[in-house]
Amino acid sequence: MAVPQQQPYVTYQANGIATVYAIPFKLLRTSDLDVQLDGAPVTTGFVISGLGNDTSTITFSTALSGRLLLLRDVPLERVTDYQTNGDLLAKTLNLDLDRIWMAIQGFFSQQVSAVRAPFPETLTSLPPAIERVGMLISFDSNGNPSVVAPESGSAVELAILLSDGSSLLNGASRVARSTIAVNSLSELATLRRDRNLVANLVLGGRSGFFFFESDDYSAQVTADPLQGVYVAPASDPSGASGAWVRQDGQAIISSRGLRIGWFGAVGDGVTNDAAAIQAAYDLAATTRFGRVEFGYGRFAMSETVLLDKSSCSFVGFEDGFRQTGFSAQTGSVLIWTGGSAPMFSQSVVGIGFKGFSAYNTGLATDFLEMNSGAQNNVFEDLYFYPPSIMQRFSRSIIRS
């Protein structure tokens, strides 16, 4: 089959509704198609129909949102090996030659994006990247490209600083960000990956602002399965190419602590918040945060929260400790409705509890149980009913 003269790429503005897109160029193998969403590769979640035809279609399992690029990228390799005295089949030969012409088409289609001089002139190379940062491109007396610094204090210099999304030190770059509201974590994950975009998540206790950071956040994404702080993009659920990161003012959230609502805790006294408490503790204890803040609410638990990591504090509001009867307590209230100990510690060091009312309605004999290896822990400003806190602990402090 012949290879028609075609542009081997097409772009679409995916609207989050459509799932089928036309591929207006010839494609022989699924692996020859490079799919990108907002510049990030998409390698799964689609099927291609019509391979070998002048046009074909691609169907995604879920609707995408953003700038979609479909590019034929034929690798510069030859995999067909003709044998001496073997059959020279027309179909095999045609496919082999077709791939050569497709590779040539791809090469020339990308040339039009380059800075070129008219034939037969030649151009020298640009300086290395470290010398081009924050500079303007210019041409010397020979017409060759070079770089010059913008005039200090000029509008051009300001524009360069505003476009610098790689540095938090350039405060002006944050002023240039635009804000878009999203109402779910899945909607946040499908936003275009843009450092100049602020995502305002409006979702009850999970609400907050997120910036996209393009570093490798795979470890943080893995440590945060309930997406309290780190939300990987839908195009890369691993977070290896970046993630939406919850912000504290104009910077990435610091060591002030993690709020339990970010992980989906409801605090209505009925909904089981154990999973949210566990997720917040696990992330706080394995990262730089080290602190879980509860705020006002009645947090019910029917599953044990396992405290198996050291150096993490639970901080609540102790309002209402002087009220008569547990039902009148306000502030941060923990309600246990399960059977075994609601919080169990395995030989950890440096666990802290401050500012809680705790009510055991289940069958547990102790609200917080710590074994003999647990030490150097602090319990302060607590109201327990029944008044059973722990057993088998050592070198810990209890006050107020």
N, C-alpha and C positions, 0 to 999 in steps of 0.2 A: 504494500500500500504506500501511496505517496505521502509526503509530509507537506501540508499546505503552509503558505506563509502566514504565520500567526504570531500574536503577542502571547508569550508563554506565562502570563500571569494575569490576575484580575483581583480587584479589591471590592469589598462590599462593606456597607455600614450595617452590621448585624443589629437588629432591633429588639432582640429578646423574645421574638415571636416566631419568626421563620426558622425552619430547620433544614430546608432543601435549597441548595444554591447550584447554579449552572457552572460548569467548567468549560469555557469557550475555547479550549485548545486540546490537541490530541494528547492522550495519556496512555502509555503502554503498561505501566505497573503502578500499583498503589504506592509503593515505596518511592516513586519519582515525584510525588506531590508533597510539597512543603506547605503545611497549614500553620498560620500564625494568627493570634488574636492579640491586638494591641502590642505587637512586636514579640510576644512570647510564643514559643512553639506549642502546638496542640498535636499530640501524637496518638490519642485514643478517643473513642467516643464517636466515631463516624464510619460510614461505609461509602464506597464509590461504585457507581453503576455506569456501564457503558465504556469500559476500558477498550482501547483499540479504535474507537470511533473518533471522528474529528471533534466532537464535543461529548461531554459526559456530565454526570451530576454527583454531588456529594450530599449525603444526608447525615445530620448530626442527631445523636440520641437525645440531647437537650438543646434548647434554643440558646444561642450565644448573644452577648451584647458587647459591642465594641467594633473596632476596625478589623475586619477579617481579610486576610491576604491568602490567596491560593496561588502558589508558584510552582511551576514545573522545574524541578531541579534534578537534572540527569547527571549522575556521577561520571566523572571522566575516567571510565574504566571499560575494559572489553572483556566480557565473560564468555563469549562464544568462541570455541576453538575448532576450526575446520580440520578434518582428518585427511591425511594423504589417501587418495583413491576413494574417498568417501563420497556419499551422495551430496551434491550441492543443491539443496532444496530451495526453491524460490522464496517460500515463506520465511525460512530461517534467514536467508540472505537479506531479504527486504527489512525484516525486523532489526537486524544488525545495523544496516545502513540507516534506517530510520532514527535509531538512537544517536548516531553520529550527528545527523542534521538537527536533531532536537537539542543536543548539547551545544552545537554552534549557535542555534537560535537563542538559547539561554544566555550564552556569553555575550552576544551582540545586544541583547535586550538590556543588559546591565550596563553596557558602555555608555548609553545615553544619559545615565545619571552621573557620569564622571565629568570633571572639568577638563575640557579638551582644547587644544589649539588647532587651527586649520592646517591641513596637510600642505607642505611637508615639515612644518615647524615641530619642535619638541619642547617639552617642559621638564624642568628639574623637579625633584621630590620636595614635598613640604618638610619642615623641621619635625623632629619627634614630638609625640604628644605632650611631654612634660614642658616643652618650649611653646606649645600652641595654646595652653590653658589660659583663658581670659584675654587672649590677643585677637587682633583683627587681621584678616588676610589682606595682603597687598601685593603689588608686582614691582620688582626692582627695575633698574634702567635697562636690563636686557629682556624684560617681559616675563621673567621667571617668578613664581610665587614665593612670597616670604610673609612674615608676620610682624606687626608693629603693635605697641601698646596704645590703648585708647587714651585720649587726653584726660588728665586727672580732673575729676569733678564734672565731666561732661555727661550729657544725656546718654551717650553711647556706653560710657563706663557704668552708669546706673543700670542700663538695660542688661548688661552682662551680669551684674550682681543679682539682679532680679531673676535672671534665668538660672542662677546657680542653685540647683536643688540638691547638690551633693553635700552642702555644708550647712550645719545648724548655726554657725557663727555669723553668717550673713543674715541678720534679722530681716532685712528688706526682702529677702527671697521668700520669707513666710508671708509677708504682706501680700505678695503677688498670688497667693493660692486662692482658688475659687472653692466654694463649699457646695456640696450636694447632699441632700437628706436621703437616707435609706431606712427602710422599716424592718429589715430582717438581716440575719447574718448571711443567708444565701444571696440576697441582693447585694450586700457588701462585697461578697466574694466574686461577683460578676462585673463589678465596676472596672473601668479601664485602669490599667496600672500606670498611674501618673503621679509623680512626686509633687506636682503643683496642684494637686487636688486634695481637698479636705473632705472626708466622709463623715457626716453627722448621723450616727446611728441613733434612731429614735425607737427604743424598744424597752420601755419600763426601766427596771433596775440595771439593764445592760447598756443603757444609753451612754453615749460619749463620742469623742472625736477620734478619728483614725487617720493616720498618714500612711502612704505606701512606702516601704523601705525595700530597696532592691538587693540587699545583702542576702546571704544564705541564712534563712531562719528555720531550717528544717528541724533543728534540735528543739527550738522553742515551740514550734508548731506541734511536735510530738509530745512535749511536756504539757501542752495546754489543749487537751481534747475537747473541752467544752467551750473553747474559743473566748475565754474571758479577756485576754489581752492580744493574742495573735490569731489573725484570720488569714489563712492561705487563700490565694486566688483560685477560682474554679479551674483555670487552665493549668495550674500546678499545685495540686492539693498537698504536696510534700513540703512546700515552702522553701525549696532549695533556691528558687529564683527570686524570692522575696515574699513579703507578707504585709497585710494591713496591720499596723501596730497601734494600740491604744495610746493616746497622748495625754500628757499632763501640761496644760497650757500650750506653749509653743515648742515643747521638746518631748522626746520619747519618755513615757512614764518612768519615774525614777524610783527611789527606794522608800517612798511614802507608804507603800503597802498596797495590797490588793483588796478591793471591795467585794464582799461576798455576792452582791447583786450582779456583778459583771458575769458571774458564772451561772446565772439563772436561778439563784435562790429567791424565793417569793416572800418568805417571812410572814405568812398569814396564819400560822399556827396549825394549819391543816396539811398543806402540801409538803411532801417529803423532800427536805432540802439537804439530805445527807450527801448525795452525789455532788452537789455544788460545793458543799463544805470540804469534801474530800479533794475535789479538783483544785480548789483554791489553795488548800494546804499543800498539796503535792507540788504545785507550781511555785508557791512561795518558798518552800523548803529546798527546792532544787535549783533556784535561780537567785538573783541578787536581792529579791524583794524581802523575804524573811518575815513578813507580817501580813496577817489577814484581818481586815476591819469589817465588823458586822453592821454597825449602825442600828437604828431603831427597828424592831420587828420581833415577832415570835416565830422562831425557826424550829420547826418540827423535824425529828429524825426517827426513822424506823429501821435504819441500817447502821451498823457499826462504822465509825470513822476510824481508820487505822492510822495511828501516829507512829510511823516507822522511820522518820527522818528527823534529824536534830536541827536545833537553832531556828525555831519558828515561833512566833507569838500570835495568839488570838486576842484581839482587842475589841471590846464592846463598850456600850454606854450603860453605866450602872444606875441610871435614874430610877427612883422608886424603891430602893432597898428598904426604906423604912415603912413601906405600905404593909397593911395587915392582910395576910392571905396571899397565896401565890397568884391568884387570878388578877389581883390588883397591881402586880409588878409591871413596870414599864421599862423602856430602854431596850437592851439586847437580851432577849429571853430565849433559852434553849429548852425545848420540850422533847422528852424521850418517850417513845411509845413502843419500843421493841422489847426483846427479851434479854439478850446478853448485854454486857457493858456497852453503852453508846460510844464511848471513846476509850480506846485501848492503846497503850504505849509500849513499844518493844525496845527496851534498853536505849532510849534516846537521851540526849543531853541538851539542855537549854530550851526546853519547851516552856512557854509562858501563857497564862490565862489571866486576863484583867478585865473587870467590868461586866460580869454576866450574872443573870439570874438563871438557874437551871432547875427544871422540874422533871422528876422521874415518875411517869405514869405507867411504865412497863414493869417487868419483873426483875430488872437488874438490881443487884444489891449495892452496886456502886455506880455513880454517874461516870466517873473517870477512874479507870483501873490502870495502874502502872506497875510493872514487874520490878524485880530487885535490881536490875541493871539501870533503871532510870534514875538520873541524878542531876543536880544543879538546875532544877526547874523551879519556877516561881508562880505562885497562885495568890492573887491579890484582888480585893474588892469583889468578892463573890457571894452570892446568896443561893444556897442549895436547899432543895426540899424534895424528898427527905434529905437530911443533912449528912450524906455519905459522899465523900470526895474520892478517896483512892485507897489503895492498899499496896503493901510491899514496895514502898519507895525508899529512897535514901538521899541524903544531902540535898533536900529541897526546902523551899521557903514557903510558908503559908502565913499570910497576914490579912487583916481586915476581912 
